[in-house]
Amino acid sequence: MKRKLKWTAVVLAVLLLGFGAAIFLWPRDRITAESWEKIRIGMTSEEVEKILGGPGIKAPFTSQRMKAGPQVPQTIHFWRGQNGFIEIEFDNDGGVMDKYFQEIHDSESNIVDRLREWLGW
């Protein structure tokens, strides 16, 4: 009886360690309000991609915004994550001209994300 109890304890300990490691190592969503706040006007597209984890989806159009002076064509890139949507407008030199974040309330988040949220990680 003691032998079965020891093996059960070992199996449970391994499972708990594996589950704990999965929670800590599970990739986190980079498209968040915190990531958006790190992006500054004038940053290069490479710096933005480093913060957001990769290149965004380039919009099939450019924006013509009226500034003080001539119009400046812009390229718009989008990033979508589980919890939000980020839009960045770049100028012709690849610098950030404007940024936008929209929070998404996704009711279909996975168990690991819900557990992290509940634990405050």
LINGI-V660943 format. One record per helix or strand. SS is the DSSP state (a for helix, b for strand). FROM is the first residue (numbers start at 1). TO is the last residue. If there is no record, write none. Layout:
[[SS & FROM & TO] [SS & FROM & TO]]
This chain:
[[a & 2 & 25] [a & 33 & 38] [b & 44 & 44] [a & 45 & 52] [b & 57 & 65] [b & 72 & 80] [b & 84 & 90] [b & 95 & 103] [a & 111 & 119]]
